Amino acid sequence: MDIGFETIGNATLICHDKGPMLVTDPWITGPAYFGSWTRSHEIPAEQLESIKRCKFVWISQRPPRPLERRFHYIT
């Protein structure tokens, strides 16, 4: 895909500009919020590869406290 986007349920979006450039709020594996949310479908292999190839990741919300150690934020 030259220019465009793909949605992967929930808030995950892959933006393309001659290849995958930006992924928003990637939720790849496991449940969220202590098991209260789960994904209804597996991510297709082609979209998972696009997520891995993105140069940029946009995380729009901070995760709950126990997960914060996994991310570094600029405030």
PyMOL Python script that loads the backbone (N, CA, C, O; Angstrom):
from pymol import cmd

cmd.read_pdbstr("""\
ATOM      1  N   MET A   1       0.848  -1.171   0.000  1.00  0.00           N
ATOM      2  CA  MET A   1       0.000   0.000   0.000  1.00  0.00           C
ATOM      3  C   MET A   1       0.892   1.231   0.000  1.00  0.00           C
ATOM      4  O   MET A   1       1.777   1.363   0.846  1.00  0.00           O
ATOM      5  N   ASP A   2       0.661   2.131  -0.947  1.00  0.00           N
ATOM      6  CA  ASP A   2       1.472   3.348  -1.000  1.00  0.00           C
ATOM      7  C   ASP A   2       1.061   4.342   0.086  1.00  0.00           C
ATOM      8  O   ASP A   2       1.835   4.607   1.005  1.00  0.00           O
ATOM      9  N   ILE A   3      -0.132   4.883  -0.013  1.00  0.00           N
ATOM     10  CA  ILE A   3      -0.618   5.832   0.982  1.00  0.00           C
ATOM     11  C   ILE A   3      -1.999   5.373   1.434  1.00  0.00           C
ATOM     12  O   ILE A   3      -2.862   5.077   0.608  1.00  0.00           O
ATOM     13  N   GLY A   4      -2.203   5.316   2.737  1.00  0.00           N
ATOM     14  CA  GLY A   4      -3.494   4.891   3.265  1.00  0.00           C
ATOM     15  C   GLY A   4      -3.361   4.434   4.697  1.00  0.00           C
ATOM     16  O   GLY A   4      -2.375   4.727   5.374  1.00  0.00           O
ATOM     17  N   PHE A   5      -4.375   3.705   5.151  1.00  0.00           N
ATOM     18  CA  PHE A   5      -4.339   3.204   6.517  1.00  0.00           C
ATOM     19  C   PHE A   5      -5.133   1.912   6.612  1.00  0.00           C
ATOM     20  O   PHE A   5      -5.989   1.615   5.778  1.00  0.00           O
ATOM     21  N   GLU A   6      -4.819   1.149   7.662  1.00  0.00           N
ATOM     22  CA  GLU A   6      -5.537  -0.080   7.998  1.00  0.00           C
ATOM     23  C   GLU A   6      -5.965   0.042   9.449  1.00  0.00           C
ATOM     24  O   GLU A   6      -5.240   0.602  10.270  1.00  0.00           O
ATOM     25  N   THR A   7      -7.134  -0.479   9.764  1.00  0.00           N
ATOM     26  CA  THR A   7      -7.560  -0.524  11.159  1.00  0.00           C
ATOM     27  C   THR A   7      -7.475  -1.966  11.648  1.00  0.00           C
ATOM     28  O   THR A   7      -7.730  -2.912  10.903  1.00  0.00           O
ATOM     29  N   ILE A   8      -7.113  -2.105  12.909  1.00  0.00           N
ATOM     30  CA  ILE A   8      -7.024  -3.425  13.526  1.00  0.00           C
ATOM     31  C   ILE A   8      -7.844  -3.368  14.807  1.00  0.00           C
ATOM     32  O   ILE A   8      -7.287  -3.406  15.904  1.00  0.00           O
ATOM     33  N   GLY A   9      -9.146  -3.278  14.678  1.00  0.00           N
ATOM     34  CA  GLY A   9     -10.009  -3.246  15.847  1.00  0.00           C
ATOM     35  C   GLY A   9      -9.602  -2.192  16.857  1.00  0.00           C
ATOM     36  O   GLY A   9      -8.546  -1.574  16.722  1.00  0.00           O
ATOM     37  N   ASN A  10     -10.413  -1.987  17.842  1.00  0.00           N
ATOM     38  CA  ASN A  10     -10.137  -1.059  18.942  1.00  0.00           C
ATOM     39  C   ASN A  10      -9.506   0.227  18.435  1.00  0.00           C
ATOM     40  O   ASN A  10     -10.084   0.880  17.566  1.00  0.00           O
ATOM     41  N   ALA A  11      -8.358   0.610  18.937  1.00  0.00           N
ATOM     42  CA  ALA A  11      -7.744   1.890  18.577  1.00  0.00           C
ATOM     43  C   ALA A  11      -6.499   1.726  17.716  1.00  0.00           C
ATOM     44  O   ALA A  11      -5.812   2.710  17.442  1.00  0.00           O
ATOM     45  N   THR A  12      -6.197   0.532  17.293  1.00  0.00           N
ATOM     46  CA  THR A  12      -4.962   0.314  16.528  1.00  0.00           C
ATOM     47  C   THR A  12      -5.184   0.659  15.064  1.00  0.00           C
ATOM     48  O   THR A  12      -6.103   0.155  14.418  1.00  0.00           O
ATOM     49  N   LEU A  13      -4.320   1.531  14.559  1.00  0.00           N
ATOM     50  CA  LEU A  13      -4.375   2.006  13.190  1.00  0.00           C
ATOM     51  C   LEU A  13      -2.960   1.974  12.641  1.00  0.00           C
ATOM     52  O   LEU A  13      -2.026   2.396  13.323  1.00  0.00           O
ATOM     53  N   ILE A  14      -2.783   1.478  11.415  1.00  0.00           N
ATOM     54  CA  ILE A  14      -1.475   1.498  10.762  1.00  0.00           C
ATOM     55  C   ILE A  14      -1.565   2.484   9.607  1.00  0.00           C
ATOM     56  O   ILE A  14      -2.387   2.306   8.708  1.00  0.00           O
ATOM     57  N   CYS A  15      -0.732   3.524   9.617  1.00  0.00           N
ATOM     58  CA  CYS A  15      -0.689   4.521   8.549  1.00  0.00           C
ATOM     59  C   CYS A  15       0.468   4.194   7.611  1.00  0.00           C
ATOM     60  O   CYS A  15       1.583   3.915   8.053  1.00  0.00           O
ATOM     61  N   HIS A  16       0.185   4.232   6.312  1.00  0.00           N
ATOM     62  CA  HIS A  16       1.173   3.882   5.297  1.00  0.00           C
ATOM     63  C   HIS A  16       1.544   5.094   4.455  1.00  0.00           C
ATOM     64  O   HIS A  16       0.679   5.901   4.114  1.00  0.00           O
ATOM     65  N   ASP A  17       2.788   5.225   4.126  1.00  0.00           N
ATOM     66  CA  ASP A  17       3.310   6.186   3.153  1.00  0.00           C
ATOM     67  C   ASP A  17       4.489   5.500   2.486  1.00  0.00           C
ATOM     68  O   ASP A  17       5.631   5.638   2.923  1.00  0.00           O
ATOM     69  N   LYS A  18       4.201   4.764   1.428  1.00  0.00           N
ATOM     70  CA  LYS A  18       5.195   3.907   0.760  1.00  0.00           C
ATOM     71  C   LYS A  18       5.748   2.873   1.739  1.00  0.00           C
ATOM     72  O   LYS A  18       6.947   2.593   1.749  1.00  0.00           O
ATOM     73  N   GLY A  19       4.881   2.322   2.546  1.00  0.00           N
ATOM     74  CA  GLY A  19       5.238   1.343   3.565  1.00  0.00           C
ATOM     75  C   GLY A  19       4.659   1.765   4.898  1.00  0.00           C
ATOM     76  O   GLY A  19       4.259   2.918   5.056  1.00  0.00           O
ATOM     77  N   PRO A  20       4.604   0.858   5.859  1.00  0.00           N
ATOM     78  CA  PRO A  20       4.047   1.207   7.173  1.00  0.00           C
ATOM     79  C   PRO A  20       4.936   2.215   7.891  1.00  0.00           C
ATOM     80  O   PRO A  20       6.141   2.004   8.029  1.00  0.00           O
ATOM     81  N   MET A  21       4.327   3.320   8.351  1.00  0.00           N
ATOM     82  CA  MET A  21       5.091   4.391   8.995  1.00  0.00           C
ATOM     83  C   MET A  21       4.733   4.577  10.461  1.00  0.00           C
ATOM     84  O   MET A  21       5.616   4.767  11.297  1.00  0.00           O
ATOM     85  N   LEU A  22       3.429   4.524  10.784  1.00  0.00           N
ATOM     86  CA  LEU A  22       2.954   4.868  12.122  1.00  0.00           C
ATOM     87  C   LEU A  22       1.902   3.864  12.549  1.00  0.00           C
ATOM     88  O   LEU A  22       1.002   3.527  11.780  1.00  0.00           O
ATOM     89  N   VAL A  23       2.019   3.386  13.783  1.00  0.00           N
ATOM     90  CA  VAL A  23       0.978   2.558  14.387  1.00  0.00           C
ATOM     91  C   VAL A  23       0.488   3.275  15.635  1.00  0.00           C
ATOM     92  O   VAL A  23       1.284   3.789  16.421  1.00  0.00           O
ATOM     93  N   THR A  24      -0.839   3.304  15.811  1.00  0.00           N
ATOM     94  CA  THR A  24      -1.406   3.958  16.987  1.00  0.00           C
ATOM     95  C   THR A  24      -1.897   2.904  17.968  1.00  0.00           C
ATOM     96  O   THR A  24      -2.514   1.914  17.577  1.00  0.00           O
ATOM     97  N   ASP A  25      -1.621   3.124  19.217  1.00  0.00           N
ATOM     98  CA  ASP A  25      -2.097   2.274  20.310  1.00  0.00           C
ATOM     99  C   ASP A  25      -2.047   0.775  19.989  1.00  0.00           C
ATOM    100  O   ASP A  25      -3.076   0.099  20.016  1.00  0.00           O
ATOM    101  N   PRO A  26      -0.855   0.259  19.686  1.00  0.00           N
ATOM    102  CA  PRO A  26      -0.790  -1.156  19.313  1.00  0.00           C
ATOM    103  C   PRO A  26      -1.129  -2.080  20.483  1.00  0.00           C
ATOM    104  O   PRO A  26      -0.511  -2.011  21.545  1.00  0.00           O
ATOM    105  N   TRP A  27      -2.098  -2.923  20.273  1.00  0.00           N
ATOM    106  CA  TRP A  27      -2.495  -3.936  21.254  1.00  0.00           C
ATOM    107  C   TRP A  27      -2.322  -5.255  20.537  1.00  0.00           C
ATOM    108  O   TRP A  27      -3.189  -5.669  19.768  1.00  0.00           O
ATOM    109  N   ILE A  28      -1.198  -5.921  20.787  1.00  0.00           N
ATOM    110  CA  ILE A  28      -0.800  -7.081  20.000  1.00  0.00           C
ATOM    111  C   ILE A  28      -1.159  -8.397  20.672  1.00  0.00           C
ATOM    112  O   ILE A  28      -1.657  -9.312  20.017  1.00  0.00           O
ATOM    113  N   THR A  29      -0.912  -8.501  21.973  1.00  0.00           N
ATOM    114  CA  THR A  29      -1.148  -9.774  22.648  1.00  0.00           C
ATOM    115  C   THR A  29      -1.822  -9.568  23.990  1.00  0.00           C
ATOM    116  O   THR A  29      -1.743  -8.493  24.585  1.00  0.00           O
ATOM    117  N   GLY A  30      -2.483 -10.607  24.454  1.00  0.00           N
ATOM    118  CA  GLY A  30      -3.007 -10.655  25.815  1.00  0.00           C
ATOM    119  C   GLY A  30      -4.161  -9.724  26.096  1.00  0.00           C
ATOM    120  O   GLY A  30      -4.544  -8.915  25.250  1.00  0.00           O
ATOM    121  N   PRO A  31      -4.717  -9.842  27.299  1.00  0.00           N
ATOM    122  CA  PRO A  31      -5.820  -8.972  27.713  1.00  0.00           C
ATOM    123  C   PRO A  31      -5.284  -7.618  28.184  1.00  0.00           C
ATOM    124  O   PRO A  31      -4.079  -7.439  28.364  1.00  0.00           O
ATOM    125  N   ALA A  32      -6.192  -6.683  28.376  1.00  0.00           N
ATOM    126  CA  ALA A  32      -5.832  -5.357  28.893  1.00  0.00           C
ATOM    127  C   ALA A  32      -6.646  -5.074  30.144  1.00  0.00           C
ATOM    128  O   ALA A  32      -7.664  -5.716  30.404  1.00  0.00           O
ATOM    129  N   TYR A  33      -6.178  -4.107  30.907  1.00  0.00           N
ATOM    130  CA  TYR A  33      -6.871  -3.681  32.115  1.00  0.00           C
ATOM    131  C   TYR A  33      -7.256  -4.863  32.996  1.00  0.00           C
ATOM    132  O   TYR A  33      -8.419  -5.072  33.341  1.00  0.00           O
ATOM    133  N   PHE A  34      -6.226  -5.620  33.340  1.00  0.00           N
ATOM    134  CA  PHE A  34      -6.348  -6.713  34.306  1.00  0.00           C
ATOM    135  C   PHE A  34      -7.379  -7.756  33.884  1.00  0.00           C
ATOM    136  O   PHE A  34      -8.094  -8.313  34.717  1.00  0.00           O
ATOM    137  N   GLY A  35      -7.444  -8.012  32.577  1.00  0.00           N
ATOM    138  CA  GLY A  35      -8.317  -9.053  32.051  1.00  0.00           C
ATOM    139  C   GLY A  35      -9.737  -8.610  31.745  1.00  0.00           C
ATOM    140  O   GLY A  35     -10.559  -9.423  31.322  1.00  0.00           O
ATOM    141  N   SER A  36     -10.037  -7.343  31.950  1.00  0.00           N
ATOM    142  CA  SER A  36     -11.408  -6.890  31.696  1.00  0.00           C
ATOM    143  C   SER A  36     -11.677  -6.660  30.209  1.00  0.00           C
ATOM    144  O   SER A  36     -12.835  -6.644  29.792  1.00  0.00           O
ATOM    145  N   TRP A  37     -10.617  -6.480  29.394  1.00  0.00           N
ATOM    146  CA  TRP A  37     -10.772  -6.327  27.944  1.00  0.00           C
ATOM    147  C   TRP A  37      -9.972  -7.416  27.266  1.00  0.00           C
ATOM    148  O   TRP A  37      -8.856  -7.728  27.683  1.00  0.00           O
ATOM    149  N   THR A  38     -10.528  -7.986  26.238  1.00  0.00           N
ATOM    150  CA  THR A  38      -9.808  -8.938  25.396  1.00  0.00           C
ATOM    151  C   THR A  38     -10.107  -8.619  23.932  1.00  0.00           C
ATOM    152  O   THR A  38     -11.113  -7.982  23.620  1.00  0.00           O
ATOM    153  N   ARG A  39      -9.238  -9.059  23.055  1.00  0.00           N
ATOM    154  CA  ARG A  39      -9.463  -8.873  21.623  1.00  0.00           C
ATOM    155  C   ARG A  39     -10.388  -9.978  21.129  1.00  0.00           C
ATOM    156  O   ARG A  39     -10.314 -11.113  21.600  1.00  0.00           O
ATOM    157  N   SER A  40     -11.258  -9.645  20.183  1.00  0.00           N
ATOM    158  CA  SER A  40     -12.203 -10.633  19.667  1.00  0.00           C
ATOM    159  C   SER A  40     -11.611 -11.449  18.521  1.00  0.00           C
ATOM    160  O   SER A  40     -12.132 -12.517  18.201  1.00  0.00           O
ATOM    161  N   HIS A  41     -10.523 -10.965  17.889  1.00  0.00           N
ATOM    162  CA  HIS A  41      -9.917 -11.646  16.748  1.00  0.00           C
ATOM    163  C   HIS A  41      -8.396 -11.605  16.857  1.00  0.00           C
ATOM    164  O   HIS A  41      -7.829 -10.692  17.457  1.00  0.00           O
ATOM    165  N   GLU A  42      -7.759 -12.584  16.281  1.00  0.00           N
ATOM    166  CA  GLU A  42      -6.300 -12.562  16.174  1.00  0.00           C
ATOM    167  C   GLU A  42      -5.897 -11.563  15.086  1.00  0.00           C
ATOM    168  O   GLU A  42      -6.642 -11.356  14.127  1.00  0.00           O
ATOM    169  N   ILE A  43      -4.740 -10.954  15.230  1.00  0.00           N
ATOM    170  CA  ILE A  43      -4.244 -10.037  14.207  1.00  0.00           C
ATOM    171  C   ILE A  43      -3.667 -10.876  13.073  1.00  0.00           C
ATOM    172  O   ILE A  43      -2.825 -11.738  13.322  1.00  0.00           O
ATOM    173  N   PRO A  44      -4.101 -10.645  11.826  1.00  0.00           N
ATOM    174  CA  PRO A  44      -3.542 -11.391  10.693  1.00  0.00           C
ATOM    175  C   PRO A  44      -2.035 -11.166  10.572  1.00  0.00           C
ATOM    176  O   PRO A  44      -1.533 -10.090  10.895  1.00  0.00           O
ATOM    177  N   ALA A  45      -1.332 -12.174  10.111  1.00  0.00           N
ATOM    178  CA  ALA A  45       0.138 -12.130  10.018  1.00  0.00           C
ATOM    179  C   ALA A  45       0.631 -10.932   9.215  1.00  0.00           C
ATOM    180  O   ALA A  45       1.629 -10.315   9.586  1.00  0.00           O
ATOM    181  N   GLU A  46      -0.042 -10.595   8.135  1.00  0.00           N
ATOM    182  CA  GLU A  46       0.389  -9.470   7.295  1.00  0.00           C
ATOM    183  C   GLU A  46       0.299  -8.151   8.055  1.00  0.00           C
ATOM    184  O   GLU A  46       1.194  -7.313   7.940  1.00  0.00           O
ATOM    185  N   GLN A  47      -0.758  -7.954   8.825  1.00  0.00           N
ATOM    186  CA  GLN A  47      -0.889  -6.728   9.611  1.00  0.00           C
ATOM    187  C   GLN A  47       0.082  -6.715  10.782  1.00  0.00           C
ATOM    188  O   GLN A  47       0.602  -5.657  11.135  1.00  0.00           O
ATOM    189  N   LEU A  48       0.333  -7.855  11.385  1.00  0.00           N
ATOM    190  CA  LEU A  48       1.311  -7.929  12.468  1.00  0.00           C
ATOM    191  C   LEU A  48       2.695  -7.546  11.954  1.00  0.00           C
ATOM    192  O   LEU A  48       3.439  -6.843  12.639  1.00  0.00           O
ATOM    193  N   GLU A  49       3.041  -7.996  10.767  1.00  0.00           N
ATOM    194  CA  GLU A  49       4.329  -7.629  10.163  1.00  0.00           C
ATOM    195  C   GLU A  49       4.388  -6.129   9.889  1.00  0.00           C
ATOM    196  O   GLU A  49       5.431  -5.506  10.090  1.00  0.00           O
ATOM    197  N   SER A  50       3.289  -5.547   9.434  1.00  0.00           N
ATOM    198  CA  SER A  50       3.248  -4.096   9.206  1.00  0.00           C
ATOM    199  C   SER A  50       3.475  -3.334  10.505  1.00  0.00           C
ATOM    200  O   SER A  50       4.185  -2.328  10.515  1.00  0.00           O
ATOM    201  N   ILE A  51       2.878  -3.800  11.603  1.00  0.00           N
ATOM    202  CA  ILE A  51       3.084  -3.159  12.905  1.00  0.00           C
ATOM    203  C   ILE A  51       4.563  -3.181  13.266  1.00  0.00           C
ATOM    204  O   ILE A  51       5.109  -2.171  13.709  1.00  0.00           O
ATOM    205  N   LYS A  52       5.205  -4.309  13.082  1.00  0.00           N
ATOM    206  CA  LYS A  52       6.624  -4.446  13.431  1.00  0.00           C
ATOM    207  C   LYS A  52       7.514  -3.549  12.582  1.00  0.00           C
ATOM    208  O   LYS A  52       8.580  -3.133  13.037  1.00  0.00           O
ATOM    209  N   ARG A  53       7.098  -3.243  11.358  1.00  0.00           N
ATOM    210  CA  ARG A  53       7.918  -2.440  10.444  1.00  0.00           C
ATOM    211  C   ARG A  53       7.706  -0.935  10.589  1.00  0.00           C
ATOM    212  O   ARG A  53       8.424  -0.155   9.963  1.00  0.00           O
ATOM    213  N   CYS A  54       6.736  -0.509  11.403  1.00  0.00           N
ATOM    214  CA  CYS A  54       6.461   0.921  11.565  1.00  0.00           C
ATOM    215  C   CYS A  54       7.649   1.631  12.207  1.00  0.00           C
ATOM    216  O   CYS A  54       8.285   1.111  13.124  1.00  0.00           O
ATOM    217  N   LYS A  55       7.930   2.826  11.705  1.00  0.00           N
ATOM    218  CA  LYS A  55       9.010   3.635  12.267  1.00  0.00           C
ATOM    219  C   LYS A  55       8.570   4.362  13.535  1.00  0.00           C
ATOM    220  O   LYS A  55       9.392   4.660  14.401  1.00  0.00           O
ATOM    221  N   PHE A  56       7.275   4.644  13.641  1.00  0.00           N
ATOM    222  CA  PHE A  56       6.769   5.450  14.744  1.00  0.00           C
ATOM    223  C   PHE A  56       5.595   4.746  15.422  1.00  0.00           C
ATOM    224  O   PHE A  56       4.815   4.045  14.777  1.00  0.00           O
ATOM    225  N   VAL A  57       5.485   4.948  16.747  1.00  0.00           N
ATOM    226  CA  VAL A  57       4.384   4.411  17.539  1.00  0.00           C
ATOM    227  C   VAL A  57       3.780   5.570  18.325  1.00  0.00           C
ATOM    228  O   VAL A  57       4.496   6.326  18.982  1.00  0.00           O
ATOM    229  N   TRP A  58       2.470   5.700  18.250  1.00  0.00           N
ATOM    230  CA  TRP A  58       1.763   6.733  19.000  1.00  0.00           C
ATOM    231  C   TRP A  58       0.907   6.041  20.049  1.00  0.00           C
ATOM    232  O   TRP A  58       0.021   5.256  19.712  1.00  0.00           O
ATOM    233  N   ILE A  59       1.167   6.330  21.322  1.00  0.00           N
ATOM    234  CA  ILE A  59       0.388   5.793  22.430  1.00  0.00           C
ATOM    235  C   ILE A  59      -0.426   6.958  22.982  1.00  0.00           C
ATOM    236  O   ILE A  59       0.124   7.907  23.539  1.00  0.00           O
ATOM    237  N   SER A  60      -1.738   6.871  22.819  1.00  0.00           N
ATOM    238  CA  SER A  60      -2.587   8.014  23.154  1.00  0.00           C
ATOM    239  C   SER A  60      -2.994   8.062  24.622  1.00  0.00           C
ATOM    240  O   SER A  60      -3.442   9.104  25.101  1.00  0.00           O
ATOM    241  N   GLN A  61      -2.847   6.955  25.341  1.00  0.00           N
ATOM    242  CA  GLN A  61      -3.241   6.931  26.748  1.00  0.00           C
ATOM    243  C   GLN A  61      -2.172   6.235  27.562  1.00  0.00           C
ATOM    244  O   GLN A  61      -1.506   5.316  27.083  1.00  0.00           O
ATOM    245  N   ARG A  62      -2.016   6.673  28.776  1.00  0.00           N
ATOM    246  CA  ARG A  62      -1.090   5.988  29.679  1.00  0.00           C
ATOM    247  C   ARG A  62      -1.751   4.724  30.197  1.00  0.00           C
ATOM    248  O   ARG A  62      -2.937   4.741  30.526  1.00  0.00           O
ATOM    249  N   PRO A  63      -1.016   3.638  30.274  1.00  0.00           N
ATOM    250  CA  PRO A  63      -1.587   2.412  30.841  1.00  0.00           C
ATOM    251  C   PRO A  63      -1.724   2.524  32.356  1.00  0.00           C
ATOM    252  O   PRO A  63      -1.153   3.431  32.961  1.00  0.00           O
ATOM    253  N   PRO A  64      -2.474   1.613  32.975  1.00  0.00           N
ATOM    254  CA  PRO A  64      -2.578   1.621  34.439  1.00  0.00           C
ATOM    255  C   PRO A  64      -1.207   1.501  35.098  1.00  0.00           C
ATOM    256  O   PRO A  64      -0.276   0.980  34.485  1.00  0.00           O
ATOM    257  N   ARG A  65      -1.072   1.959  36.299  1.00  0.00           N
ATOM    258  CA  ARG A  65       0.201   2.004  37.026  1.00  0.00           C
ATOM    259  C   ARG A  65       1.095   0.766  36.894  1.00  0.00           C
ATOM    260  O   ARG A  65       2.280   0.931  36.602  1.00  0.00           O
ATOM    261  N   PRO A  66       0.604  -0.459  37.090  1.00  0.00           N
ATOM    262  CA  PRO A  66       1.527  -1.607  37.045  1.00  0.00           C
ATOM    263  C   PRO A  66       2.225  -1.786  35.694  1.00  0.00           C
ATOM    264  O   PRO A  66       3.277  -2.421  35.620  1.00  0.00           O
ATOM    265  N   LEU A  67       1.648  -1.233  34.634  1.00  0.00           N
ATOM    266  CA  LEU A  67       2.258  -1.392  33.314  1.00  0.00           C
ATOM    267  C   LEU A  67       3.200  -0.258  32.954  1.00  0.00           C
ATOM    268  O   LEU A  67       3.929  -0.356  31.967  1.00  0.00           O
ATOM    269  N   GLU A  68       3.200   0.817  33.731  1.00  0.00           N
ATOM    270  CA  GLU A  68       3.981   1.989  33.360  1.00  0.00           C
ATOM    271  C   GLU A  68       5.470   1.711  33.263  1.00  0.00           C
ATOM    272  O   GLU A  68       6.176   2.407  32.533  1.00  0.00           O
ATOM    273  N   ARG A  69       5.956   0.730  33.966  1.00  0.00           N
ATOM    274  CA  ARG A  69       7.386   0.433  33.918  1.00  0.00           C
ATOM    275  C   ARG A  69       7.830  -0.019  32.532  1.00  0.00           C
ATOM    276  O   ARG A  69       9.019   0.042  32.220  1.00  0.00           O
ATOM    277  N   ARG A  70       6.902  -0.468  31.699  1.00  0.00           N
ATOM    278  CA  ARG A  70       7.247  -0.944  30.359  1.00  0.00           C
ATOM    279  C   ARG A  70       7.477   0.202  29.379  1.00  0.00           C
ATOM    280  O   ARG A  70       8.112  -0.001  28.344  1.00  0.00           O
ATOM    281  N   PHE A  71       6.976   1.404  29.680  1.00  0.00           N
ATOM    282  CA  PHE A  71       7.029   2.521  28.736  1.00  0.00           C
ATOM    283  C   PHE A  71       7.793   3.682  29.351  1.00  0.00           C
ATOM    284  O   PHE A  71       7.830   3.840  30.571  1.00  0.00           O
ATOM    285  N   HIS A  72       8.399   4.489  28.499  1.00  0.00           N
ATOM    286  CA  HIS A  72       9.039   5.731  28.915  1.00  0.00           C
ATOM    287  C   HIS A  72       8.290   6.857  28.242  1.00  0.00           C
ATOM    288  O   HIS A  72       8.097   6.828  27.027  1.00  0.00           O
ATOM    289  N   TYR A  73       7.863   7.848  29.000  1.00  0.00           N
ATOM    290  CA  TYR A  73       7.065   8.950  28.487  1.00  0.00           C
ATOM    291  C   TYR A  73       7.849  10.232  28.561  1.00  0.00           C
ATOM    292  O   TYR A  73       8.662  10.440  29.462  1.00  0.00           O
ATOM    293  N   ILE A  74       7.587  11.092  27.590  1.00  0.00           N
ATOM    294  CA  ILE A  74       8.114  12.448  27.621  1.00  0.00           C
ATOM    295  C   ILE A  74       6.969  13.324  28.087  1.00  0.00           C
ATOM    296  O   ILE A  74       5.916  13.366  27.451  1.00  0.00           O
ATOM    297  N   THR A  75       7.166  14.024  29.195  1.00  0.00           N
ATOM    298  CA  THR A  75       6.085  14.864  29.716  1.00  0.00           C
ATOM    299  C   THR A  75       6.428  16.330  29.595  1.00  0.00           C
ATOM    300  O   THR A  75       5.632  17.185  29.984  1.00  0.00           O
TER     301      THR A  75
END
""", "prot")
cmd.dss("prot")
cmd.show_as("cartoon", "prot")
cmd.util.cbc("prot")
cmd.orient("prot")
